[in-house]
Amino acid sequence: MVFVFLHELGHALIDLLDLPTVGKEEDVVDEFATWVFLKGAREADPQDAEVAIEALLLAAESWRLLWKGTEAELKRGKALPWWDEHSLDIQRYYNILCLIYGSNPGRSWPLVVRSEMPIERARKCEHEWPQKEKAWERLLAGKYVPEGQPRPPGEWGRFVFLYGEARSEFGRQLEEGMRQTGGFAQIVDALNEVLLLPPGEVPVIGKDCGFANAYWSSSEKKIVLCWEMFRFFLDAYVDELKRTAAGQGGEPPAPPGPAPQPAGLEMGPLGPHLRPGQDGPWSFAAERGAWIARNTSNPGNLWRIRAAGSEVPAGRRRFGVGLEMVADQGTRGAGLALGDQESGGAFYLLRTAQGPLELLREVREGQSVALATLQRWPLASPPTAPSRLELVEDGQAVEILVDGRSVGGLRDPGLGRGPIGIAAWGTGTFTFRGFFLADAAVGRPTPPPALAPAPALDLRIAGTWTAWPADAQGRRTTIQLQLLEDGRYLETSWLPTGLVQRVWGRWRTANSRLGLQPEGQDPWQSCGPQGCWPLPLPRPVDLVYRPMAGGALQIGPHLFYRGS
Ligand SMILES: [Zn+2]
């Protein structure tokens, strides 16, 4: 994202500062963006430098991914866009890699190996980098404040970051996230500190444009960053992650996590799994304690979510949810999800738009999933009236209650146990309220387990720690571990694939061992064409830790440094 911005900034500076360009401007501004990253990395401390280079690699990676898409089109007979003002995506990829390598051949050698860049090109990169560096430093001489020098007096122009209209859910989320973290506004402020622009304000606008692009408008003197462009790149990553996961036979990973769970959501054990945002045809929101799922486009899609930890065969359980539907042509129904998936017995108790309450069983035929109706119960109230669905389980049987009154029961070996949750099928707006899980034997919610005595904490190691382990291919993961003094921890990992993973829970120490007990994570679910499933929590770990000379801390196999 930052790369795209710096690319457009390059166009802006060429225009605003009337810089001469020899060569294709598109290549030139890619080089500019790369140079800014690498220059930043060189002036930062080693840890920030790694982060900057990771971000740059990620940008390069997106060109490689786009090229993979083009390759597929070429195979289908599409012509190569020779006429385009941009170099081919794959050339842009190698050009960025070339400069990264050239700026520090010793460190970046694994990169060349990994990218399959021929050694002949790599050798030339060692000369290309100093050339580009010299060019940019000369071009911009007198137009920026060199490091460590005071800003010359006088009136200078500045970039101003503005939020334009965000019409899509994705745009709104992106804007929300940026407003919280500073986002581009922060980058723009930092640039204003060093750039010496002609007087005046130059807007940088982030908004939904209706198309995926980012551009410098020379006539209006403004940079426009379309949120659709970021969506486009994000989708390319997610597709790639899915392909990689499919290739390894793993579960498709979830898209990067949406905003945290809203406060006040009253959905019992489902609460921790519910996050507002967009997922396939579904958009989710939390309002006044209720959970609202909306699907406007895909009448065939079934969304479901199950509470983690509810898969214990609990004997007599009682659970339920309040439901209200705004139905349309494509509405099928909504209600409770239940049953043991392992034995193939996934069931749904749905209030259908056609009227009756239905118990459906999921039938898997190879890759596809269909729902078969097992039983119907007519109901007096119209389907769109608010109602409350409840189930009382007893081993292999269930009793069904609507608005507190029993409407019938059913016996099936797959019923009466397994994970529980909610589901919505087809288009429409489905409002769920007050999901609960109780012990049917006593008729009240299961009490939380007795609190364990407060664990011992070695407060010497409280604080923020960062490690940069590399895998066999030299790809680095950044791991940040925050150990809070109140016993909570947050572990954030920036994976080489671009995925950010967060796990949080409780930490304790005893006999030079650090125990981490996960309680939550983000991404928290895995989504496929058939719906979404919560991902299992990582296992608790118990690792030897050892404070090292120089303030480092060894935890298990990794060496952590203080700070973020
Ligand atoms: Zn451009």
Boltz pocket constraint, residues with backbone or C-beta under 6 A from the ligand:
constraints:
  - pocket:
      binder: B
      contacts: [[A, 7], [A, 8], [A, 11], [A, 26], [A, 29], [A, 214]]
      max_distance: 6.0
